[in-house]
Amino acid sequence: MPPFVLSICRFCRSSIGKKILVALTGAALVGFLVMHMAGNLLVFAGPEALNGYAKKLHDLGPLLWVARIGLLVCVVVHVVVTIQLTTANKLARKQAYGVDVTQKASRSSRTMIWSGVTILAFVLYHLAHYSWGLANNYYQPDNPRYTLPDGSHNVYNMVIDGFNWAPASLFYIVAMGLLFMHLGHGIASIFQTLGLSTKKSRPVIELAGKGTAAILFAGNTLMPLSILMGFLK
């Protein structure tokens, strides 16, 4: 293995390297969440808007699957490395003080692992449901409800029917709630880890992080709630 690659591997296995990996994958996932929310909100503009947006994504062809695989890799790396760091930090604190000092941590930081695992499960479910068509008939070409005259998918009807099933909507809302807790702590941590936060700017960054988390929670839960309550049909 070339020395340069070995150096990168050693860096990624170090504590600081893992923290930077978590920060970079976290930043990429926040960017995705903002774009995903913007796309989801097109459901309120009607079938033509949402289906047109979905068709543009589908027309990307292999690039769309590259993006999906990249997203899944980011989620897995983010969750796994976060678990490794949290476990190592907890062990180091116990060895140093002889007690479990995680009681002093904020609720959001204590639940980072579980919220991350839940979000990973949600991403897998989301892909299986809408991208792979498991346990539904969304991708049967002879089903007129989910196929438009030009042969493209009627994503609007897929979304409406998918979130009309209460368990799916409730799981989605719970996942968004955990995501809100995760981001409320995590966005500020990204800036701190990458050296973009100072003592003076930290309060502003923390407030902006919590505000971004709140916007993402509100925007992403508005769709399933509107469908469950019958505002979108």
HELIX and SHEET records of a PDB file:
HELIX    1   1 PRO A    3  ARG A   13  1                                  11    
HELIX    2   2 SER A   15  ASN A   40  1                                  26    
HELIX    3   3 LEU A   41  ALA A   45  5                                   5    
HELIX    4   4 PRO A   47  HIS A   58  1                                  12    
HELIX    5   5 PRO A   62  TYR A   97  1                                  36    
HELIX    6   6 VAL A  101  LYS A  104  5                                   4    
HELIX    7   7 ARG A  107  ARG A  110  1                                   4    
HELIX    8   8 MET A  112  HIS A  126  1                                  15    
HELIX    9   9 LEU A  127  SER A  131  3                                   5    
HELIX   10  10 VAL A  155  ASN A  164  1                                  10    
HELIX   11  11 ALA A  166  THR A  193  1                                  28    
HELIX   12  12 ARG A  202  LEU A  228  1                                  27    
END                                                                             
